[in-house]
Amino acid sequence: MDLALAIEKLLPAAKYFGSVTANAEASYTELVWNDTRSKPTWTAILAADASLPVPQTAEEIKAAEMAAFASAEGVVSQVNLIALKIGLK
């Protein structure tokens, strides 16, 4: 599961605040939703995640996660967490 990519697939550049690194329903529920569009249901998130292509290499995973966060506003701290997660820092 990649929560950030699932959100991005459903609502490109969605505005929210909170951590998605746990990739779990509890972390999704705790997000502060700042977007004018409705927050997707957990079921919609699961369906979007299931339809994402499965990256084959570490570079593909890194590129996909960075692309998802690069298009979102106000998630600088989340980008730093991903960088830590994938070993860029």
VENKA-V425169 format. One record per residue. N is the residue number from 1. RES is the residue in one letter. PHI is phi as a letter, one per 30 degrees, with the letter a starting at -180 (NA if undefined). PSI is psi in whole degrees, 0 to 359 (* if undefined). Layout:
n: <N/N>
res: <RES/RES>
phi: <PHI/PHI>
psi: <PSI/PSI>
//
This chain:
n: <1/2/3/4/5/6/7/8/9/10/11/12/13/14/15/16/17/18/19/20/21/22/23/24/25/26/27/28/29/30/31/32/33/34/35/36/37/38/39/40/41/42/43/44/45/46/47/48/49/50/51/52/53/54/55/56/57/58/59/60/61/62/63/64/65/66/67/68/69/70/71/72/73/74/75/76/77/78/79/80/81/82/83/84/85/86/87/88/89>
res: <M/D/L/A/L/A/I/E/K/L/L/P/A/A/K/Y/F/G/S/V/T/A/N/A/E/A/S/Y/T/E/L/V/W/N/D/T/R/S/K/P/T/W/T/A/I/L/A/A/D/A/S/L/P/V/P/Q/T/A/E/E/I/K/A/A/E/M/A/A/F/A/S/A/E/G/V/V/S/Q/V/N/L/I/A/L/K/I/G/L/K>
phi: <NA/b/d/d/d/d/d/d/d/d/b/e/h/d/c/a/b/k/c/c/d/d/h/b/e/d/d/d/d/d/e/d/d/c/d/d/d/d/d/d/d/d/d/d/d/d/d/d/d/d/c/d/d/d/d/c/b/d/d/d/d/e/d/d/d/d/d/d/d/d/d/c/c/i/b/e/d/d/d/d/d/d/e/d/d/c/i/d/c>
psi: <134/97/316/316/325/317/314/322/319/317/87/136/36/146/117/164/136/176/135/8/337/340/45/160/321/317/325/317/325/352/140/115/113/7/150/340/153/144/127/152/161/324/319/322/315/318/318/318/319/333/356/144/146/115/146/335/163/323/320/320/313/313/318/316/317/323/320/317/330/331/350/144/147/24/35/319/327/325/318/321/320/319/320/317/320/7/22/342/*>
//
